[in-house]
């Protein structure tokens, strides 16, 4: 008995499973040929939608990688106008502002300015109101975990000491993963991250994770669990070195003294869902 070959005779012993289902339904509920055709059509609709649900993330990943990421990567290294806007802190939504490279988990994605849905289709987005890479304070970046290049899908695999690089138009900054500290204690919801892992899971509205800091820090946010926007997974890192594009070492920024500047303005859920 096969799944997709309908039986020739209503009572054939080698009828298909779908054929047996059609005959059983029609016999019990007196469904005619039109009804059987409708049931068959609905079965195919369900099958097609199920397959589409499985392949859609792969499609969006390909679109992001080939149609969105490459032009942004080119602009990041060739546009004098972008360099000027970066140095003058006049970036607008959608501008490429850095590349994020996480060697351990194979991440190499352009980060654009902004964290709206359109911005995150590029792969990752910089929270407006947070510092630029290499500056003192809490640089905050959001990225999807299931679609649109899913740059942060494997953040939960990082351990303390792993490197995260931010390549801006003017310099490269290296951060190392650290424990979440007091923010993790205050906002942790569960132990979904592996025992001892520096990441932690928060509610989807835990905006305090991207609050300003005095030292040069980096906070990454994404959705949790994979495929759901129900919660957020958070990871933090600390700036350890900076160098210009021609390799000259730069001094680390002095920690902020006095009142902290305002951070990203909360608006709805923390970015990075799905």
C-alpha positions, 0 to 999 in steps of 0.5 A: 500500500502506498501513500499517493496512489489511489486505489483502482477498485474501492475495496482493493487490498493494495489501495493506498493509505490516502485512498483508504482514508477517502473511502472511509470518510465517504462511507461514513459521511456519505461524501460524494466525489466532489467532497473527496476532491475537496478533501484531497485539495485541502490535504495538498494545501496543508502539505504545501503550507507545512513545507513552506513553513520549513523552507521560508527561513532558508529563503529569507537567509538567502535574500539577506545574504545575497541581495541585502548584505553584499551591497551593504558590505561594499558600501561599508568599505567604499563610501566616503559619505558613509565614513563622514556620517559615521565620524560625525555620528549622523548615521540614518536608519539602514546605514551600514555601521559595522560588520560583526564577526564571531569566529567561533560560530561563523558569524560575519554580518553587516550591522545597520543603524536601527532595529526596526523590522526593516533594519533587521532584515539586513541581518543585525541592527544597532540600537539607536541611542547606544554608543558606536563600536569602540566607545565607552558605554553599552554598544547594543546590537540586535539580530534574528535567530531564525530568519534573515541570515539568523546571525545570532542563532548560536549565541548560546554556544559562546563561552567566557573569553570568546571573541566578538569583532566589530569592524567599523568604517574607521577601526576594528574593535575586539570584545571578549564575552563576559558573565552577565553580572548584575543585569543577568541576576536581575532579569534572568527568567530560566536556565535555558542556557547551558550551565555556566554559559554567560548568556541568559534569557529574559522577558521580551520587554527587559529593556534594562539589558541595554541600559548605559554602562560606564565601561566599553561594553557590548550587548547582543539581543536575540529571540528565544527559543529558536523560532519564537519571539516569546523571550529574549536571549542576551549576551555581553562582552567587554572591549579589550582592544582597538586598532585602525584600519591600517593596523595602528593600535588605539587606546581604550576609551576612558570609562564614563564619569558623572551622570550616564547619558540616555540609552536606547528609548524603550519601544515595544518589545526588545528587538531581535524577535524571530 
